């Protein structure tokens, strides 16, 4: 990956926005359970309160991470149509001769069978390459190769 801001696909942006919405709702539920510090309580009550406060802090950190990533993606603009990066749509021919179109993303999404995460073996191998390049990567059955047939931005053909 590059050192500058990384673009993301619309699918990844939507997934991050969904997660952000869910986290904010969960944060609001946790905040509503945080009591008044002046109320007396036994040690169990105090421990429970501390646990909820710790959970609120965890949610706040994740919310900040997602907001920062969305800002970075906005600054980066659209994914490149020449070099494979996060957000690219890539046509590939695998070592066994099969061809497929994959989308390079940051987050796994069960609803997108063509999604390859950027930190997976194939995703890492593809990043930074262009059409015509051959990449090698590890699979559970050993090393294999794939040829990059085309590179496009989200929604582009392969």
C-alpha positions as CSV (number, residue, x, y, z in Angstrom):
1,X,0.0,0.0,0.0
2,X,1.0,3.6,-0.4
3,X,1.9,6.0,2.3
4,X,-0.7,8.5,1.2
5,X,-4.4,8.4,1.7
6,X,-6.0,5.3,0.3
7,X,-9.2,5.4,-1.7
8,X,-12.0,2.9,-0.9
9,X,-14.7,1.4,-3.0
10,X,-18.3,2.4,-2.6
11,X,-19.1,-1.0,-1.1
12,X,-16.4,-0.5,1.6
13,X,-17.6,3.0,2.2
14,X,-21.1,1.7,2.7
15,X,-19.9,-1.0,5.0
16,X,-17.9,1.5,7.1
17,X,-21.0,3.8,7.3
18,X,-23.2,0.9,8.4
19,X,-20.7,0.0,11.1
20,X,-20.4,3.6,12.2
21,X,-24.2,3.8,12.5
22,X,-24.3,0.6,14.5
23,X,-21.5,1.8,16.8
24,X,-23.1,5.1,17.4
25,X,-26.4,3.4,18.3
26,X,-24.6,1.0,20.6
27,X,-22.6,3.9,22.2
28,X,-25.9,5.7,22.9
29,X,-27.3,2.6,24.6
30,X,-24.2,2.3,26.7
31,X,-24.2,6.0,27.6
32,X,-27.8,5.7,28.7
33,X,-26.8,3.1,31.3
34,X,-23.9,5.1,32.8
35,X,-25.1,6.3,36.2
36,X,-24.5,9.4,38.2
37,X,-21.1,9.1,39.9
38,X,-22.6,10.7,43.1
39,X,-25.1,7.7,43.6
40,X,-23.9,5.3,46.2
41,X,-23.5,1.6,45.2
42,X,-21.8,-1.5,46.3
43,X,-18.6,-2.9,44.7
44,X,-20.6,-4.9,42.2
45,X,-22.4,-1.8,41.0
46,X,-19.1,0.1,40.8
47,X,-17.5,-2.7,38.8
48,X,-20.4,-2.9,36.4
49,X,-20.3,0.9,35.9
50,X,-16.5,0.7,35.2
51,X,-17.1,-2.1,32.7
52,X,-19.8,0.1,30.9
53,X,-17.4,3.1,30.9
54,X,-14.6,0.9,29.4
55,X,-17.0,-0.3,26.7
56,X,-18.0,3.3,25.9
57,X,-14.3,4.2,25.6
58,X,-13.8,1.2,23.2
59,X,-16.7,2.3,21.1
60,X,-15.5,5.9,21.0
61,X,-12.1,4.7,19.7
62,X,-13.6,2.6,17.0
63,X,-15.9,5.4,15.9
64,X,-12.9,7.8,15.7
65,X,-11.0,5.2,13.6
66,X,-13.9,4.8,11.1
67,X,-14.5,8.6,10.9
68,X,-10.8,9.1,10.2
69,X,-10.7,6.4,7.5
70,X,-13.7,7.9,5.8
71,X,-12.1,11.4,5.8
72,X,-8.9,9.9,4.4
73,X,-10.8,8.1,1.7
74,X,-12.5,11.3,0.7
75,X,-9.2,13.1,0.5
76,X,-7.8,10.3,-1.6
77,X,-10.5,10.5,-4.3
78,X,-11.5,7.7,-6.6
79,X,-9.4,4.5,-6.9
80,X,-6.9,4.4,-9.7
81,X,-7.9,2.8,-12.9
82,X,-4.3,1.9,-13.8
83,X,-2.7,0.5,-10.7
84,X,-4.4,-1.9,-8.3
85,X,-5.3,-0.4,-4.9
86,X,-7.9,-0.6,-2.3
87,X,-11.2,0.0,-4.1
88,X,-10.1,-1.4,-7.5
89,X,-12.0,-3.9,-9.5
90,X,-9.6,-6.4,-11.1
91,X,-10.1,-9.0,-13.8
92,X,-7.8,-11.9,-13.1
93,X,-6.9,-15.3,-14.6
94,X,-5.9,-17.8,-12.0
95,X,-3.3,-20.5,-12.4
96,X,-5.9,-23.1,-13.2
97,X,-7.2,-21.0,-16.1
98,X,-10.4,-19.7,-14.5
99,X,-11.1,-16.0,-14.8
100,X,-12.9,-13.9,-12.3
101,X,-13.5,-10.3,-11.4
102,X,-12.5,-9.4,-7.8
103,X,-12.9,-6.2,-5.8
104,X,-10.1,-5.1,-3.5
105,X,-11.6,-4.0,-0.2
106,X,-10.6,-3.4,3.4
107,X,-13.5,-5.2,5.1
108,X,-14.8,-8.7,4.5
109,X,-18.4,-8.7,3.3
110,X,-20.4,-11.9,3.0
111,X,-22.7,-10.2,0.6
112,X,-19.9,-9.6,-2.0
113,X,-18.5,-13.0,-3.1
114,X,-16.1,-11.2,-5.4
115,X,-14.5,-9.2,-2.6
116,X,-10.8,-9.8,-1.8
117,X,-9.5,-8.0,1.3
118,X,-6.4,-6.0,0.9
119,X,-4.7,-8.0,3.7
120,X,-5.4,-11.4,2.2
121,X,-2.7,-13.3,0.3
122,X,-4.2,-12.5,-3.1
123,X,-5.1,-9.0,-2.1
124,X,-1.5,-8.2,-0.9
125,X,-0.1,-9.8,-4.1
126,X,-2.3,-7.7,-6.4
127,X,-1.8,-4.3,-4.7
128,X,0.4,-2.0,-6.8
129,X,0.3,-4.1,-10.0
130,X,-1.2,-3.3,-13.4
131,X,-2.8,-5.1,-16.2
132,X,-0.5,-7.7,-17.7
133,X,1.4,-8.4,-14.5
134,X,1.6,-11.9,-13.0
135,X,1.5,-12.2,-9.3
136,X,2.3,-15.1,-7.0
137,X,0.6,-15.8,-3.7
138,X,0.1,-18.5,-1.1
139,X,-3.0,-20.7,-0.8
140,X,-3.8,-23.5,1.6
141,X,-2.7,-25.9,-1.2
142,X,0.6,-24.1,-1.9
143,X,1.8,-21.2,-4.0
144,X,0.0,-20.2,-7.2
145,X,-0.2,-17.4,-9.7
146,X,-2.7,-15.1,-11.2
147,X,-2.5,-12.8,-14.2
148,X,-4.0,-9.3,-14.0
149,X,-6.3,-9.0,-17.0
150,X,-7.7,-5.5,-16.3
151,X,-7.9,-2.9,-13.6
152,X,-10.8,-0.5,-13.1
153,X,-12.4,1.6,-10.5
154,X,-15.6,0.4,-8.7
155,X,-18.4,-0.1,-11.0
156,X,-16.0,-0.3,-14.0
157,X,-15.8,-3.4,-16.2
158,X,-13.0,-5.9,-16.2
